[in-house]
Amino acid sequence: MAGGLGVAVFPGVVAALLARRRPITMFIGARTAAQLLPARRFAGADVRAATDDGSAGYRGPVTDLLLRGGGYELFACGPTPMLQALVQRAPVLGISLGSIQIALETPMGCGLGTCLGCAVPGRGGGYLLSCQHGPCVRADRLDWSRMTDAFHD
Ligand code: FES
């Protein structure tokens, strides 16, 4: 699931999973159709789009497209409000947060664990560093109530 920010990694993710013969559903969301990556960038995946203005696919948040039930892995990247909506909605649909990998998009100053510019709140207190513990982390390792949106606030 990609909500604009961070979508660039997903053509590669889809290709890697297809090489492993994994069935893939790709949920992409954006404000308008013009901001969506073309479905051909995810060749081989079942692509489902959502836009805020309804100019392509479902009209509304991409998180509304989540499939009920577990039994699959979910990779997600997007603005913090989208990810927060995802982690609120997933358990309601029977999807455990432990089955969701979040690709963190944080400012990174050093990439070495010294500047703390990439810190994100960890579940149970403290912080994780995107450059050291990520950039992909399981959704249940993060404290979503303390998460801020570094790029959109
Ligand atoms: S980028 Fe500096 S601590 Fe992670």
Backbone and ligand atoms as CSV (ligand in chain L), in Angstrom:
chain,resi,resn,atom,element,x,y,z
A,1,MET,N,N,0.849,-1.182,0.000
A,1,MET,CA,C,0.000,0.000,0.000
A,1,MET,C,C,0.886,1.233,0.000
A,2,ALA,N,N,0.666,2.090,-0.962
A,2,ALA,CA,C,1.469,3.295,-1.064
A,2,ALA,C,C,0.556,4.499,-1.186
A,3,GLY,N,N,0.834,5.492,-0.370
A,3,GLY,CA,C,0.026,6.700,-0.399
A,3,GLY,C,C,0.804,7.905,-0.847
A,4,GLY,N,N,1.383,7.825,-2.015
A,4,GLY,CA,C,2.127,8.966,-2.550
A,4,GLY,C,C,3.570,8.930,-2.106
A,5,LEU,N,N,3.830,9.537,-0.941
A,5,LEU,CA,C,5.186,9.547,-0.400
A,5,LEU,C,C,5.721,8.108,-0.298
A,6,GLY,N,N,6.850,7.859,-0.891
A,6,GLY,CA,C,7.461,6.544,-0.768
A,6,GLY,C,C,7.045,5.540,-1.819
A,7,VAL,N,N,6.167,5.925,-2.736
A,7,VAL,CA,C,5.685,4.960,-3.730
A,7,VAL,C,C,6.811,4.498,-4.654
A,8,ALA,N,N,7.865,5.285,-4.761
A,8,ALA,CA,C,8.935,4.968,-5.711
A,8,ALA,C,C,9.566,3.601,-5.475
A,9,VAL,N,N,9.537,3.125,-4.247
A,9,VAL,CA,C,10.169,1.839,-3.949
A,9,VAL,C,C,9.319,0.658,-4.438
A,10,PHE,N,N,8.033,0.886,-4.664
A,10,PHE,CA,C,7.140,-0.238,-4.884
A,10,PHE,C,C,7.267,-0.964,-6.230
A,11,PRO,N,N,7.603,-0.308,-7.328
A,11,PRO,CA,C,7.838,-1.117,-8.538
A,11,PRO,C,C,8.910,-2.188,-8.306
A,12,GLY,N,N,9.934,-1.845,-7.542
A,12,GLY,CA,C,10.981,-2.822,-7.228
A,12,GLY,C,C,10.490,-3.902,-6.287
A,13,VAL,N,N,9.672,-3.523,-5.303
A,13,VAL,CA,C,9.110,-4.509,-4.369
A,13,VAL,C,C,8.228,-5.492,-5.131
A,14,VAL,N,N,7.380,-4.957,-6.011
A,14,VAL,CA,C,6.485,-5.819,-6.795
A,14,VAL,C,C,7.298,-6.779,-7.659
A,15,ALA,N,N,8.316,-6.267,-8.318
A,15,ALA,CA,C,9.134,-7.125,-9.186
A,15,ALA,C,C,9.816,-8.227,-8.377
A,16,ALA,N,N,10.318,-7.873,-7.194
A,16,ALA,CA,C,11.009,-8.869,-6.359
A,16,ALA,C,C,10.039,-9.953,-5.888
A,17,LEU,N,N,8.816,-9.556,-5.519
A,17,LEU,CA,C,7.839,-10.540,-5.053
A,17,LEU,C,C,7.322,-11.396,-6.202
A,18,LEU,N,N,7.167,-10.794,-7.369
A,18,LEU,CA,C,6.752,-11.581,-8.540
A,18,LEU,C,C,7.798,-12.629,-8.887
A,19,ALA,N,N,9.055,-12.272,-8.730
A,19,ALA,CA,C,10.133,-13.234,-8.999
A,19,ALA,C,C,10.056,-14.431,-8.059
A,20,ARG,N,N,9.437,-14.221,-6.898
A,20,ARG,CA,C,9.232,-15.307,-5.930
A,20,ARG,C,C,7.855,-15.948,-6.101
A,21,ARG,N,N,7.190,-15.580,-7.197
A,21,ARG,CA,C,5.872,-16.135,-7.545
A,21,ARG,C,C,4.823,-15.853,-6.464
A,22,ARG,N,N,4.893,-14.683,-5.882
A,22,ARG,CA,C,3.916,-14.284,-4.860
A,22,ARG,C,C,2.793,-13.488,-5.511
A,23,PRO,N,N,1.550,-13.803,-5.202
A,23,PRO,CA,C,0.451,-12.971,-5.710
A,23,PRO,C,C,0.471,-11.619,-4.991
A,24,ILE,N,N,0.216,-10.562,-5.738
A,24,ILE,CA,C,0.352,-9.213,-5.178
A,24,ILE,C,C,-0.874,-8.368,-5.518
A,25,THR,N,N,-1.365,-7.714,-4.496
A,25,THR,CA,C,-2.349,-6.655,-4.712
A,25,THR,C,C,-1.666,-5.351,-4.327
A,26,MET,N,N,-1.678,-4.407,-5.239
A,26,MET,CA,C,-1.032,-3.112,-5.010
A,26,MET,C,C,-2.103,-2.052,-4.838
A,27,PHE,N,N,-2.150,-1.447,-3.667
A,27,PHE,CA,C,-3.076,-0.345,-3.399
A,27,PHE,C,C,-2.292,0.952,-3.518
A,28,ILE,N,N,-2.725,1.829,-4.409
A,28,ILE,CA,C,-2.047,3.118,-4.541
A,28,ILE,C,C,-3.061,4.230,-4.352
A,29,GLY,N,N,-2.634,5.230,-3.613
A,29,GLY,CA,C,-3.515,6.355,-3.356
A,29,GLY,C,C,-2.804,7.666,-3.592
A,30,ALA,N,N,-3.572,8.678,-3.958
A,30,ALA,CA,C,-3.035,10.020,-4.171
A,30,ALA,C,C,-4.189,11.005,-4.123
A,31,ARG,N,N,-3.841,12.279,-4.150
A,31,ARG,CA,C,-4.908,13.292,-4.143
A,31,ARG,C,C,-5.700,13.263,-5.450
A,32,THR,N,N,-4.967,13.155,-6.580
A,32,THR,CA,C,-5.624,13.157,-7.893
A,32,THR,C,C,-5.008,12.081,-8.773
A,33,ALA,N,N,-5.671,11.788,-9.894
A,33,ALA,CA,C,-5.155,10.790,-10.839
A,33,ALA,C,C,-3.785,11.184,-11.368
A,34,ALA,N,N,-3.558,12.476,-11.553
A,34,ALA,CA,C,-2.275,12.933,-12.095
A,34,ALA,C,C,-1.106,12.609,-11.175
A,35,GLN,N,N,-1.377,12.381,-9.897
A,35,GLN,CA,C,-0.312,12.098,-8.932
A,35,GLN,C,C,-0.073,10.609,-8.719
A,36,LEU,N,N,-0.855,9.770,-9.383
A,36,LEU,CA,C,-0.674,8.320,-9.247
A,36,LEU,C,C,0.417,7.832,-10.195
A,37,LEU,N,N,1.217,6.891,-9.740
A,37,LEU,CA,C,2.089,6.204,-10.687
A,37,LEU,C,C,1.206,5.351,-11.586
A,38,PRO,N,N,1.529,5.256,-12.883
A,38,PRO,CA,C,0.705,4.431,-13.774
A,38,PRO,C,C,0.722,2.959,-13.348
A,39,ALA,N,N,-0.400,2.295,-13.534
A,39,ALA,CA,C,-0.515,0.885,-13.141
A,39,ALA,C,C,0.526,0.019,-13.839
A,40,ARG,N,N,0.956,0.439,-15.047
A,40,ARG,CA,C,1.953,-0.371,-15.762
A,40,ARG,C,C,3.280,-0.461,-15.000
A,41,ARG,N,N,3.518,0.435,-14.051
A,41,ARG,CA,C,4.737,0.376,-13.239
A,41,ARG,C,C,4.697,-0.802,-12.263
A,42,PHE,N,N,3.513,-1.404,-12.111
A,42,PHE,CA,C,3.361,-2.538,-11.195
A,42,PHE,C,C,2.879,-3.758,-11.978
A,43,ALA,N,N,3.431,-3.945,-13.144
A,43,ALA,CA,C,3.003,-5.037,-14.023
A,43,ALA,C,C,3.052,-6.365,-13.279
A,44,GLY,N,N,1.955,-7.125,-13.410
A,44,GLY,CA,C,1.873,-8.424,-12.747
A,44,GLY,C,C,1.110,-8.373,-11.438
A,45,ALA,N,N,0.874,-7.161,-10.922
A,45,ALA,CA,C,0.116,-7.013,-9.674
A,45,ALA,C,C,-1.327,-6.633,-9.993
A,46,ASP,N,N,-2.208,-6.975,-9.078
A,46,ASP,CA,C,-3.597,-6.510,-9.139
A,46,ASP,C,C,-3.597,-5.105,-8.549
A,47,VAL,N,N,-3.679,-4.085,-9.406
A,47,VAL,CA,C,-3.544,-2.697,-8.961
A,47,VAL,C,C,-4.919,-2.097,-8.674
A,48,ARG,N,N,-5.063,-1.535,-7.488
A,48,ARG,CA,C,-6.310,-0.873,-7.088
A,48,ARG,C,C,-5.960,0.534,-6.612
A,49,ALA,N,N,-6.604,1.506,-7.236
A,49,ALA,CA,C,-6.275,2.902,-6.974
A,49,ALA,C,C,-7.375,3.595,-6.185
A,50,ALA,N,N,-6.962,4.613,-5.456
A,50,ALA,CA,C,-7.895,5.487,-4.748
A,50,ALA,C,C,-7.376,6.912,-4.870
A,51,THR,N,N,-8.289,7.846,-5.082
A,51,THR,CA,C,-7.905,9.257,-5.122
A,51,THR,C,C,-8.871,10.062,-4.256
A,52,ASP,N,N,-8.341,11.132,-3.699
A,52,ASP,CA,C,-9.170,11.967,-2.828
A,52,ASP,C,C,-10.313,12.603,-3.607
A,53,ASP,N,N,-10.043,12.977,-4.875
A,53,ASP,CA,C,-11.072,13.673,-5.657
A,53,ASP,C,C,-11.879,12.736,-6.553
A,54,GLY,N,N,-11.581,11.451,-6.522
A,54,GLY,CA,C,-12.328,10.493,-7.331
A,54,GLY,C,C,-11.969,10.500,-8.802
A,55,SER,N,N,-10.880,11.168,-9.177
A,55,SER,CA,C,-10.511,11.235,-10.594
A,55,SER,C,C,-9.940,9.912,-11.120
A,56,ALA,N,N,-9.610,8.992,-10.256
A,56,ALA,CA,C,-9.218,7.632,-10.657
A,56,ALA,C,C,-9.559,6.680,-9.526
A,57,GLY,N,N,-10.118,5.543,-9.896
A,57,GLY,CA,C,-10.415,4.506,-8.909
A,57,GLY,C,C,-11.413,4.938,-7.853
A,58,TYR,N,N,-11.232,4.358,-6.700
A,58,TYR,CA,C,-12.113,4.625,-5.552
A,58,TYR,C,C,-11.950,6.068,-5.094
A,59,ARG,N,N,-13.034,6.712,-4.730
A,59,ARG,CA,C,-12.958,8.072,-4.185
A,59,ARG,C,C,-12.887,7.988,-2.665
A,60,GLY,N,N,-11.731,8.340,-2.126
A,60,GLY,CA,C,-11.556,8.300,-0.678
A,60,GLY,C,C,-10.168,7.809,-0.342
A,61,PRO,N,N,-9.931,7.596,0.942
A,61,PRO,CA,C,-8.587,7.186,1.371
A,61,PRO,C,C,-8.238,5.769,0.912
A,62,VAL,N,N,-6.998,5.600,0.554
A,62,VAL,CA,C,-6.540,4.291,0.061
A,62,VAL,C,C,-6.713,3.214,1.120
A,63,THR,N,N,-6.680,3.602,2.383
A,63,THR,CA,C,-6.832,2.609,3.451
A,63,THR,C,C,-8.224,1.975,3.451
A,64,ASP,N,N,-9.189,2.616,2.811
A,64,ASP,CA,C,-10.528,2.017,2.694
A,64,ASP,C,C,-10.510,0.756,1.833
A,65,LEU,N,N,-9.443,0.577,1.045
A,65,LEU,CA,C,-9.378,-0.566,0.127
A,65,LEU,C,C,-8.829,-1.834,0.771
A,66,LEU,N,N,-8.396,-1.726,2.016
A,66,LEU,CA,C,-7.821,-2.890,2.694
A,66,LEU,C,C,-8.746,-4.094,2.612
A,67,LEU,N,N,-8.163,-5.252,2.438
A,67,LEU,CA,C,-8.940,-6.488,2.356
A,67,LEU,C,C,-9.130,-7.076,3.743
A,68,ARG,N,N,-10.336,-7.506,3.996
A,68,ARG,CA,C,-10.641,-8.096,5.296
A,68,ARG,C,C,-9.879,-9.405,5.482
A,69,GLY,N,N,-9.501,-9.668,6.726
A,69,GLY,CA,C,-8.855,-10.928,7.053
A,69,GLY,C,C,-7.347,-10.828,6.997
A,70,GLY,N,N,-6.724,-11.779,7.635
A,70,GLY,CA,C,-5.268,-11.803,7.648
A,70,GLY,C,C,-4.751,-12.791,6.630
A,71,GLY,N,N,-3.604,-13.371,6.942
A,71,GLY,CA,C,-3.041,-14.383,6.064
A,71,GLY,C,C,-2.229,-13.812,4.937
A,72,TYR,N,N,-1.978,-12.541,4.981
A,72,TYR,CA,C,-1.092,-11.964,3.984
A,72,TYR,C,C,-0.176,-10.948,4.659
A,73,GLU,N,N,0.894,-10.638,3.977
A,73,GLU,CA,C,1.821,-9.624,4.467
A,73,GLU,C,C,1.493,-8.311,3.788
A,74,LEU,N,N,1.656,-7.258,4.518
A,74,LEU,CA,C,1.359,-5.935,3.981
A,74,LEU,C,C,2.607,-5.069,4.114
A,75,PHE,N,N,2.988,-4.463,3.018
A,75,PHE,CA,C,4.080,-3.493,3.010
A,75,PHE,C,C,3.444,-2.137,2.753
A,76,ALA,N,N,3.815,-1.149,3.542
A,76,ALA,CA,C,3.168,0.154,3.407
A,76,ALA,C,C,4.167,1.292,3.523
A,77,CYS,N,N,3.880,2.334,2.765
A,77,CYS,CA,C,4.654,3.556,2.856
A,77,CYS,C,C,3.725,4.708,2.477
A,78,GLY,N,N,3.864,5.798,3.193
A,78,GLY,CA,C,3.020,6.945,2.887
A,78,GLY,C,C,3.122,7.980,3.974
A,79,PRO,N,N,2.337,9.046,3.837
A,79,PRO,CA,C,2.351,10.069,4.873
A,79,PRO,C,C,1.849,9.513,6.201
A,80,THR,N,N,2.309,10.095,7.280
A,80,THR,CA,C,1.960,9.577,8.607
A,80,THR,C,C,0.449,9.460,8.827
A,81,PRO,N,N,-0.365,10.447,8.443
A,81,PRO,CA,C,-1.813,10.268,8.656
A,81,PRO,C,C,-2.377,9.030,7.953
A,82,MET,N,N,-1.855,8.721,6.766
A,82,MET,CA,C,-2.306,7.520,6.065
A,82,MET,C,C,-1.888,6.266,6.835
A,83,LEU,N,N,-0.652,6.262,7.318
A,83,LEU,CA,C,-0.170,5.095,8.057
A,83,LEU,C,C,-0.919,4.933,9.379
A,84,GLN,N,N,-1.234,6.053,10.029
A,84,GLN,CA,C,-2.008,5.971,11.265
A,84,GLN,C,C,-3.407,5.421,10.989
A,85,ALA,N,N,-4.002,5.824,9.879
A,85,ALA,CA,C,-5.314,5.276,9.509
A,85,ALA,C,C,-5.201,3.776,9.243
A,86,LEU,N,N,-4.110,3.379,8.624
A,86,LEU,CA,C,-3.887,1.960,8.337
A,86,LEU,C,C,-3.798,1.146,9.626
A,87,VAL,N,N,-3.003,1.608,10.577
A,87,VAL,CA,C,-2.819,0.815,11.794
A,87,VAL,C,C,-4.062,0.841,12.689
A,88,GLN,N,N,-4.918,1.838,12.517
A,88,GLN,CA,C,-6.189,1.829,13.253
A,88,GLN,C,C,-7.180,0.866,12.612
A,89,ARG,N,N,-7.170,0.817,11.282
A,89,ARG,CA,C,-8.167,0.033,10.549
A,89,ARG,C,C,-7.796,-1.450,10.488
A,90,ALA,N,N,-6.518,-1.751,10.408
A,90,ALA,CA,C,-6.088,-3.136,10.190
A,90,ALA,C,C,-6.635,-4.107,11.238
A,91,PRO,N,N,-6.487,-3.832,12.535
A,91,PRO,CA,C,-6.993,-4.810,13.518
A,91,PRO,C,C,-8.502,-5.018,13.410
A,92,VAL,N,N,-9.228,-3.985,13.030
A,92,VAL,CA,C,-10.686,-4.107,12.869
A,92,VAL,C,C,-11.002,-5.120,11.772
A,93,LEU,N,N,-10.128,-5.209,10.779
A,93,LEU,CA,C,-10.332,-6.124,9.655
A,93,LEU,C,C,-9.647,-7.474,9.870
A,94,GLY,N,N,-9.081,-7.678,11.056
A,94,GLY,CA,C,-8.441,-8.957,11.353
A,94,GLY,C,C,-7.011,-9.067,10.873
A,95,ILE,N,N,-6.388,-7.934,10.629
A,95,ILE,CA,C,-4.997,-7.911,10.162
A,95,ILE,C,C,-4.117,-7.511,11.338
A,96,SER,N,N,-3.171,-8.363,11.706
A,96,SER,CA,C,-2.320,-8.038,12.848
A,96,SER,C,C,-1.261,-7.009,12.448
A,97,LEU,N,N,-0.926,-6.135,13.385
A,97,LEU,CA,C,0.090,-5.123,13.099
A,97,LEU,C,C,1.453,-5.781,12.882
A,98,GLY,N,N,1.643,-6.970,13.435
A,98,GLY,CA,C,2.900,-7.682,13.234
A,98,GLY,C,C,3.097,-8.161,11.812
A,99,SER,N,N,2.040,-8.161,11.019
A,99,SER,CA,C,2.156,-8.604,9.625
A,99,SER,C,C,2.318,-7.422,8.668
A,100,ILE,N,N,2.454,-6.221,9.240
A,100,ILE,CA,C,2.589,-5.019,8.409
A,100,ILE,C,C,4.004,-4.462,8.531
A,101,GLN,N,N,4.672,-4.338,7.420
A,101,GLN,CA,C,5.992,-3.693,7.386
A,101,GLN,C,C,5.810,-2.259,6.920
A,102,ILE,N,N,6.323,-1.328,7.709
A,102,ILE,CA,C,6.236,0.087,7.366
A,102,ILE,C,C,7.594,0.553,6.865
A,103,ALA,N,N,7.605,1.153,5.691
A,103,ALA,CA,C,8.829,1.787,5.185
A,103,ALA,C,C,8.821,3.228,5.674
A,104,LEU,N,N,9.694,3.512,6.618
A,104,LEU,CA,C,9.725,4.848,7.225
A,104,LEU,C,C,10.372,5.852,6.282
A,105,GLU,N,N,9.749,7.000,6.194
A,105,GLU,CA,C,10.322,8.109,5.427
A,105,GLU,C,C,10.604,9.219,6.423
A,106,THR,N,N,11.829,9.293,6.877
A,106,THR,CA,C,12.204,10.308,7.864
A,106,THR,C,C,13.398,11.103,7.347
A,107,PRO,N,N,13.574,12.314,7.859
A,107,PRO,CA,C,14.799,13.044,7.516
A,107,PRO,C,C,16.008,12.280,8.046
A,108,MET,N,N,17.028,12.160,7.254
A,108,MET,CA,C,18.252,11.484,7.695
A,108,MET,C,C,19.436,12.411,7.475
A,109,GLY,N,N,20.071,12.782,8.578
A,109,GLY,CA,C,21.220,13.664,8.481
A,109,GLY,C,C,22.529,12.926,8.311
A,110,CYS,N,N,22.711,11.849,9.067
A,110,CYS,CA,C,24.014,11.181,9.063
A,110,CYS,C,C,23.952,9.756,8.524
A,111,GLY,N,N,22.875,9.053,8.782
A,111,GLY,CA,C,22.771,7.653,8.371
A,111,GLY,C,C,23.610,6.715,9.218
A,112,LEU,N,N,24.151,7.234,10.308
A,112,LEU,CA,C,25.078,6.460,11.137
A,112,LEU,C,C,24.612,6.269,12.575
A,113,GLY,N,N,23.475,6.849,12.927
A,113,GLY,CA,C,22.981,6.703,14.289
A,113,GLY,C,C,23.489,7.755,15.250
A,114,THR,N,N,24.003,8.855,14.774
A,114,THR,CA,C,24.539,9.871,15.687
A,114,THR,C,C,23.738,11.174,15.735
A,115,CYS,N,N,23.080,11.564,14.657
A,115,CYS,CA,C,22.406,12.874,14.643
A,115,CYS,C,C,21.013,12.827,15.251
A,116,LEU,N,N,20.397,11.665,15.330
A,116,LEU,CA,C,19.047,11.441,15.867
A,116,LEU,C,C,17.953,12.111,15.032
A,117,GLY,N,N,18.294,12.560,13.853
A,117,GLY,CA,C,17.305,13.212,12.992
A,117,GLY,C,C,16.235,12.275,12.477
A,118,CYS,N,N,16.487,10.994,12.517
A,118,CYS,CA,C,15.553,10.017,11.942
A,118,CYS,C,C,14.770,9.273,13.010
A,119,ALA,N,N,14.791,9.785,14.261
A,119,ALA,CA,C,14.143,9.072,15.374
A,119,ALA,C,C,12.627,9.015,15.203
A,120,VAL,N,N,12.062,7.865,15.502
A,120,VAL,CA,C,10.608,7.684,15.522
A,120,VAL,C,C,10.249,7.006,16.845
A,121,PRO,N,N,9.069,7.321,17.400
A,121,PRO,CA,C,8.710,6.774,18.713
A,121,PRO,C,C,8.482,5.267,18.674
A,122,GLY,N,N,9.102,4.590,19.613
A,122,GLY,CA,C,8.961,3.143,19.706
A,122,GLY,C,C,7.865,2.762,20.687
A,123,ARG,N,N,7.267,1.641,20.430
A,123,ARG,CA,C,6.222,1.145,21.334
A,123,ARG,C,C,6.858,0.815,22.692
A,124,GLY,N,N,6.219,1.237,23.756
A,124,GLY,CA,C,6.756,0.971,25.081
A,124,GLY,C,C,7.733,2.028,25.547
A,125,GLY,N,N,7.897,3.090,24.765
A,125,GLY,CA,C,8.801,4.165,25.152
A,125,GLY,C,C,10.062,4.185,24.318
A,126,GLY,N,N,10.762,5.285,24.420
A,126,GLY,CA,C,12.002,5.418,23.677
A,126,GLY,C,C,11.764,5.627,22.189
A,127,TYR,N,N,12.828,5.472,21.433
A,127,TYR,CA,C,12.777,5.761,20.001
A,127,TYR,C,C,13.533,4.697,19.205
A,128,LEU,N,N,13.131,4.536,17.986
A,128,LEU,CA,C,13.887,3.747,17.016
A,128,LEU,C,C,14.521,4.731,16.049
A,129,LEU,N,N,15.648,4.358,15.492
A,129,LEU,CA,C,16.300,5.177,14.478
A,129,LEU,C,C,16.073,4.525,13.123
A,130,SER,N,N,15.487,5.291,12.229
A,130,SER,CA,C,15.198,4.732,10.900
A,130,SER,C,C,16.460,4.209,10.230
A,131,CYS,N,N,17.565,4.909,10.428
A,131,CYS,CA,C,18.799,4.517,9.730
A,131,CYS,C,C,19.431,3.261,10.318
A,132,GLN,N,N,19.103,2.957,11.566
A,132,GLN,CA,C,19.707,1.798,12.218
A,132,GLN,C,C,18.733,0.633,12.368
A,133,HIS,N,N,17.495,0.921,12.712
A,133,HIS,CA,C,16.495,-0.128,12.955
A,133,HIS,C,C,15.601,-0.348,11.745
A,134,GLY,N,N,15.666,0.508,10.767
A,134,GLY,CA,C,14.827,0.426,9.573
A,134,GLY,C,C,15.681,0.474,8.333
A,135,PRO,N,N,15.193,1.026,7.280
A,135,PRO,CA,C,14.009,1.882,7.252
A,135,PRO,C,C,12.678,1.129,7.298
A,136,CYS,N,N,12.689,-0.199,7.158
A,136,CYS,CA,C,11.431,-0.940,7.259
A,136,CYS,C,C,11.327,-1.562,8.645
A,137,VAL,N,N,10.219,-1.293,9.318
A,137,VAL,CA,C,9.986,-1.868,10.640
A,137,VAL,C,C,8.549,-2.370,10.720
A,138,ARG,N,N,8.333,-3.354,11.572
A,138,ARG,CA,C,6.970,-3.853,11.776
A,138,ARG,C,C,6.133,-2.792,12.480
A,139,ALA,N,N,4.887,-2.694,12.071
A,139,ALA,CA,C,3.998,-1.655,12.602
A,139,ALA,C,C,3.809,-1.761,14.104
A,140,ASP,N,N,3.947,-2.976,14.660
A,140,ASP,CA,C,3.723,-3.126,16.101
A,140,ASP,C,C,4.932,-2.719,16.930
A,141,ARG,N,N,5.990,-2.275,16.288
A,141,ARG,CA,C,7.160,-1.794,17.028
A,141,ARG,C,C,7.119,-0.281,17.248
A,142,LEU,N,N,6.120,0.386,16.680
A,142,LEU,CA,C,6.062,1.844,16.731
A,142,LEU,C,C,4.925,2.315,17.625
A,143,ASP,N,N,5.138,3.479,18.253
A,143,ASP,CA,C,4.080,4.106,19.051
A,143,ASP,C,C,3.381,5.122,18.165
A,144,TRP,N,N,2.270,4.724,17.590
A,144,TRP,CA,C,1.575,5.555,16.610
A,144,TRP,C,C,0.937,6.783,17.232
A,145,SER,N,N,0.687,6.755,18.545
A,145,SER,CA,C,0.079,7.928,19.184
A,145,SER,C,C,1.088,9.073,19.308
A,146,ARG,N,N,2.375,8.755,19.245
A,146,ARG,CA,C,3.411,9.804,19.350
A,146,ARG,C,C,4.051,10.123,18.004
A,147,MET,N,N,3.597,9.465,16.964
A,147,MET,CA,C,4.200,9.670,15.642
A,147,MET,C,C,3.801,11.030,15.085
A,148,THR,N,N,4.766,11.755,14.576
A,148,THR,CA,C,4.466,13.033,13.922
A,148,THR,C,C,4.758,12.886,12.437
A,149,ASP,N,N,4.294,13.848,11.699
A,149,ASP,CA,C,4.472,13.804,10.251
A,149,ASP,C,C,5.577,14.789,9.865
A,150,ALA,N,N,6.781,14.264,9.752
A,150,ALA,CA,C,7.947,15.119,9.521
A,150,ALA,C,C,7.871,15.925,8.243
A,151,PHE,N,N,7.105,15.438,7.266
A,151,PHE,CA,C,7.085,16.110,5.979
A,151,PHE,C,C,5.836,16.938,5.742
A,152,HIS,N,N,4.793,16.742,6.552
A,152,HIS,CA,C,3.530,17.385,6.243
A,152,HIS,C,C,2.985,18.268,7.350
A,153,ASP,N,N,3.613,18.329,8.535
A,153,ASP,CA,C,3.114,19.208,9.606
A,153,ASP,C,C,3.483,20.650,9.319
L,1,FES,S1,S,20.137,9.612,10.198
L,1,FES,FE1,FE,21.303,10.354,11.868
L,1,FES,S2,S,20.720,9.044,13.508
L,1,FES,FE2,FE,19.648,8.252,11.798
